Amino acid sequence: MKIVQIDKSQWMEGIEKLKEAYRVYAPVKYESFHDFKALDKGEAPDFDFQNTRRSPKSVVYPQSEILFRYSLDKNSDEYGILKEEEKDKTPKAVFGIRPCDAYSFHLVKRNFDTEDYQDPYWLAEYNKSTFIGMACNAPCTTCFCTSAGTGPYDEQCLDALVVDAGDHYLVKLLSEKGEKLFEAAGWTTEAEASAESRIEELKSAAESKVTSTVNTDNLKKQKMLDLYEAPFWEEVAFSCINCGTCTYVCPTCWCFDIQDETSGKSGVRLRNWDSCMYPLFTLHASGHNPRGTKLDRVRQRFMHKLKYYVDKYDDGIQCVGCGRCVQSCPVNIDIRRVCNMMNSYDPETAMCEVTTV
Amino acid sequence: MTTYTDKIQEVAKRLLNDGTVDFVIGFRKGSVPMMNQPHYAKAAGDAEQFIWDSHCGLNLANYLMDREEKVGVVAKGCDSRNIANHIVENKIRRDQVYIIGVPCTGMVDRHKLPKMVDGEITDVEEDGDTITVKTSNGSQSFNKSEVLQQNCADCSHRNPVIYDEMVADPVEEQTDTDMFATVREIEEKNPDEKWDYFEDLISTCIRCYACRNACPLCYCPLCFVDESDPQWVGKGQDPIDVRTFHWLRAYHCAGRCTDCGACERVCPMGINIREFTKKLNKDCYEIYGWEAGLTTDERPPLDTYRPNDPEEFIK
């Protein structure tokens, strides 16, 4: 594996060069937070951030996406035909993604790319994206990535990992896609032999800073119905206001809703993010809603991430420990606390361990 | 603040033990800085988690609607005004709610404080009027007046307007505040400037509806933006639909909003949503001399018809 070194003063030059061949997405600073954005010409990314307010999932999976257009004009040749929306084919470079967020695409792919169904929209965007990670030297106090299957220097879902080593960056090239991108940017100076040990040093330091953890060892062993019927959901759900914040900032929430929006004699078929917190989520045409109460909805979100997913894929939880929902939940429902409750629940006594996290 | 905490716990335990209420709603310490969590106690033991400090900014009137039980609730000035509004709107009966009144000295602005310090905030402590912020890079102290939510800085009803019992003597009300200063600034803009101002204001909205759902006034069984048959509003990110949501929501709150600031506090994107409701509060104040939730004897002005209405069109 190749490690290249980039002087910070050459950074912008390479990024501008990349914009000729890629749509470059990177964190930029808004008034009080950072978020991913497609960079305009001359626009610089800002890497002085811990976590972006929202996850970068929208780069691959926009909150609202036109799938088709249609005409209801009987005089038109295209009357009644759903025409697939033309998509921009330019490859995407996702720059400065945190390793935990990159890992989230691996979890979400399980939903959009199965043996029986392949979601063409998600996959097209995913396949044309190159993920350039920015190793996390200063994790937040709410980060628990190391107990959620990933970590601040996790390489498993990245095409390259950029490490901030003071006045320069060290970059591990992890895939052909990654190598191609770095060549296109003109970043080809090989790092000195000591680079690898320097990265290892920084990695250990970063990992030791992730002090928040969740216990997940017992989740698979728990009986689904025991957890479903556990009395603690009443307490967990009490403060919930059923807004969509947790699901919208989450990198692994993948639910969507399809809508036709007609204006005059034409319209679009849209795919919008949905949220299990909303009253219409899983509402049946009959009027019945299997998740009709606040408690049902809150339970659904945590059971999906921490039990159904765990049972179905046997590869950990559907959460990467980014801590965004912990920071943004307006009423302080903390997934770390809920995860530990579910993990420690004893159906015999109906008791669980309540941690202050 | 410790004295408030002790007193709230003491009152809650007494009410639960003597059966005055079935449960009590208050706050417990949250798991991240500046975030206390609404908490309910059904037994005296649960009441030991109740606390009070400058991070109790949510409006607990939001947890009182359509209940059958007898409920005790911890209420600062604005919460009490929303409880009064609930009573007028038949969302809860006065004899069903036991109001534990808290004289309030304002809440810390959880969106503003991170912009005033360097590094991630790890803890916020308070001692009287001194707020000490610990961050990953050190520690910094502020006078509480510098870090208040704007609605608290402007507040003229810090003491509960209705209560069954107070946890302390009333605090002095602020009389020299100007609630509508920013509204006047916006009113002076020309139509294009106003348009740009509001477009920019909601440009980062993700339609999570936290503002609506944290608001005690928003209790429709199905909000117009959620309804699908008929569908009034598109559900995507089209700016027209985002605008429609914010404008209609604000109008639904006209004459009812107590400026508690919950909508702004809960917004994950830090949008100053009160800019919408405050203009309507100003109109109600200037046209009808009305401030919401100060009495349980009168319905809000836009909810009332009087035969002597001065407007010709209504006669």
Interface residues (C-beta under 8 A of the other chain):
Chain A: Y30 E31 S32 F33 Q50 R53 R54 Q63 S64 A138 C140 T141 T142 F238 S239 I241 N242 C243 G244 T245 Y248 V249 D257 Q259 E261 L270 N272 S275 Y278 P279 L280 V326 Q327 S328 P330 V331 N332 I333 D334 R336 R337 T356 V357
Chain B: G30 S31 V32 M35 N36 Q37 P38 H39 Y40 L58 N62 Y63 H111 P114 K115 E120 T122 S136 T204 I206 R207 C208 Y209 A210 R212 N213 A214 L222 D226 S228 G234 K235 G236 Q237 D238 R265 V266 C267 P268 M269 G270
